[in-house]
Amino acid sequence: MAIRLVTQSGNDYVPELEAVTTEEFRTLFEQPPRPISLHSNQVLNNKFRYLGAIRTGDVFYLFARLDPYEQAALMEQQGKNLSPGTTDLHAASATGQPVGQTSTRPRRSVPR
């Protein structure tokens, strides 16, 4: 999944990933969602983006932790027009960039 994220975005930034079973949902959520209701790229509690399920013996549900800038943009957007809890990632943030799409970090001006 990490390789797929890097390939799709063209960015070397990989978000923190969480792979959990249904029994482990409470480690991420106070009120866990039902797995059947999860949709790809759905944002939950302004903290996690659902990436999909992986079946390797058990079923693991993969989530990416949102960075603080994405979280702030989502909360600002929800204050304007969306219901709390979940949101659509295809909506644009205040900067005009889709909320789920990370930008490329600038290069360092001073080499290490």
C-alpha positions as CSV (number, residue, x, y, z in Angstrom):
1,M,0.0,0.0,0.0
2,A,2.9,2.4,0.8
3,I,4.4,1.8,-2.6
4,R,1.0,2.4,-4.3
5,L,0.5,5.7,-2.4
6,V,4.0,6.9,-3.5
7,T,3.4,5.9,-7.1
8,Q,0.0,7.5,-7.3
9,S,1.0,10.8,-5.7
10,G,4.5,11.1,-7.1
11,N,5.6,12.3,-3.7
12,D,8.0,10.6,-1.3
13,Y,5.8,11.4,1.7
14,V,4.0,8.4,3.0
15,P,1.4,8.9,5.7
16,E,1.4,6.8,8.9
17,L,-0.5,3.6,8.0
18,E,-2.7,1.6,10.4
19,A,-3.8,-2.0,9.6
20,V,-6.4,-3.3,12.0
21,T,-8.9,-6.1,12.2
22,T,-12.5,-5.5,13.2
23,E,-11.6,-6.5,16.8
24,E,-8.9,-3.8,16.9
25,F,-11.1,-0.9,15.6
26,R,-11.5,0.4,19.2
27,T,-7.7,1.2,19.2
28,L,-8.4,3.8,16.5
29,F,-12.0,4.9,17.2
30,E,-14.1,5.5,20.3
31,Q,-17.2,4.6,18.3
32,P,-15.9,2.1,15.6
33,P,-17.6,2.3,12.2
34,R,-19.2,-0.8,10.7
35,P,-16.7,-2.3,8.2
36,I,-19.5,-2.8,5.6
37,S,-20.2,1.0,5.6
38,L,-16.6,2.0,4.8
39,H,-15.8,3.4,1.4
40,S,-12.4,3.9,-0.2
41,N,-11.0,7.4,0.5
42,Q,-13.6,8.1,3.2
43,V,-12.3,10.2,6.0
44,L,-13.3,9.2,9.6
45,N,-13.3,11.5,12.6
46,N,-11.1,14.0,10.7
47,K,-8.1,11.8,11.6
48,F,-8.0,8.7,9.3
49,R,-8.6,8.0,5.6
50,Y,-9.9,4.5,4.8
51,L,-7.7,3.0,2.1
52,G,-9.2,-0.5,1.7
53,A,-9.2,-4.0,3.0
54,I,-6.4,-6.6,2.6
55,R,-7.1,-10.3,3.1
56,T,-4.2,-12.3,4.3
57,G,-5.8,-15.0,6.4
58,D,-7.6,-12.4,8.5
59,V,-9.1,-9.3,7.0
60,F,-7.1,-6.1,7.8
61,Y,-8.6,-2.7,7.2
62,L,-6.0,-0.1,6.2
63,F,-6.2,3.5,7.3
64,A,-3.8,6.4,6.7
65,R,-3.5,9.0,9.5
66,L,-4.1,12.5,8.1
67,D,-1.4,15.1,8.7
68,P,-2.3,18.2,10.8
69,Y,-2.8,20.4,7.6
70,E,-5.3,18.0,6.2
71,Q,-7.1,17.8,9.5
72,A,-7.3,21.5,9.8
73,A,-8.6,21.9,6.2
74,L,-11.3,19.3,6.9
75,M,-12.5,20.9,10.1
76,E,-12.6,24.3,8.4
77,Q,-14.6,22.9,5.5
78,Q,-17.0,21.0,7.8
79,G,-17.7,24.3,9.6
80,K,-18.8,25.7,6.3
81,N,-20.9,23.0,4.7
82,L,-20.4,19.4,5.6
83,S,-21.8,17.1,8.3
84,P,-19.4,16.0,11.1
85,G,-17.8,12.6,11.1
86,T,-17.2,11.9,7.5
87,T,-16.4,13.9,4.4
88,D,-15.7,13.6,0.7
89,L,-12.1,13.8,-0.2
90,H,-12.8,15.2,-3.7
91,A,-13.8,18.5,-2.2
92,A,-11.2,21.2,-2.4
93,S,-9.5,22.8,0.7
94,A,-9.1,26.5,1.2
95,T,-6.0,26.4,-0.9
96,G,-7.8,24.8,-3.9
97,Q,-6.0,21.5,-3.5
98,P,-8.1,18.4,-3.0
99,V,-8.1,17.5,0.7
100,G,-6.8,14.0,0.3
101,Q,-4.0,14.9,-2.1
102,T,-0.8,15.9,-0.4
103,S,1.5,18.4,-1.9
104,T,5.2,18.0,-2.6
105,R,7.4,19.3,0.1
106,P,9.9,22.1,-1.0
107,R,13.6,21.2,-1.3
108,R,16.0,22.2,1.3
109,S,17.9,25.4,0.5
110,V,20.9,24.3,2.5
111,P,22.4,20.9,1.8
112,R,23.1,18.6,4.7
